[in-house]
Structure formats: structure tokens, C-alpha cells
Amino acid sequence: MRRIMLVLAVVTLVPSAASATATRPARRARIVVSAVRPASPFECGTARATEWYGSPARCLEELCRGRNVTNAYVEGPGGRLVRNPCHFSRPRE
């Protein structure tokens, strides 16, 4: 008789424990905005870029590496022709 009562108690408790964990709400992920790095050189004038890189000049140096630095104007984010942020005006040698 004890064995039957023990089995009955286990059978009734196991499914309820599984359903309790299944109905627990999921934890929401926190999004930290300051951790998002600037994606293009056009964003180097923002406060976020200054916070991430320390200065707009360092931001341009990092994001313009390997990009078009010779043309003074390029197609911008809106599809319009804008001043190239990676174009560095240097004196001719």
C-alpha cells in the first residue's frame, strides 16, 4: 500500500513541476545603447562616436581604413551626393 501511495504521489508531482517551468515568463534581454559602435564614417560627428573612439578624428581614422579616400564627394546614406567624410585634404607633395 505504501508503494502505491508513493508512486501515485510521484506521478502527480512530476507533471506539475514540468508545467510550472514551462509557464515561467522568459527573461527580457537588456540592450545597452552605448555599446553600439558607429557603423559608417558618416556617424563620426555624433556623441556616440566620440564616446566610443574618444574623438571624431580617431573615429574617421578607424572607419575610413581601406575605404575611398580620394574622391571628395560620394553617394551618402540617403542616396544623395554628399561630402566624403573619409576625404582628407592634404597638401600636395
C-alpha positions, -999 to +999 in steps of 0.1 A: +000+000+000+028+024+008+045+017-025+012+025-044+008+058-025+045+067-032+041+060-069+009+080-070+025+110-053+055+110-077+033+107-107+011+136-097+041+159-088+063+154-118+040+168-145+031+198-123+068+207-119+074+205-156+043+227-164+054+252-138+087+257-155+071+259-189+048+287-179+075+309-164+079+341-184+111+344-203+137+370-192+140+400-214+174+408-228+188+442-220+200+464-248+228+488-240+227+516-264+262+530-256+278+496-266+266+500-302+296+511-323+292+536-352+288+517-384+298+542-410+321+573-413+291+595-417+283+589-379+317+601-367+303+635-358+279+621-333+283+620-295+281+582-296+312+580-319+331+604-297+322+583-267+333+551-284+365+563-301+375+593-280+374+619-308+359+623-343+393+623-358+401+589-344+367+576-354+374+587-390+408+571-389+394+538-378+363+537-400+380+550-432+408+525-432+406+507-466+378+529-480+377+555-508+397+585-495+405+601-529+370+613-541+358+645-524+321+635-528+304+601-526+269+588-525+257+591-490+232+572-468+202+588-484+214+581-520+224+617-525+258+630-534+275+643-501+309+653-490+331+622-484+339+621-446+370+600-455+385+625-479+414+640-461+426+673-476+464+671-476+489+694-492+503+681-525+539+668-523 
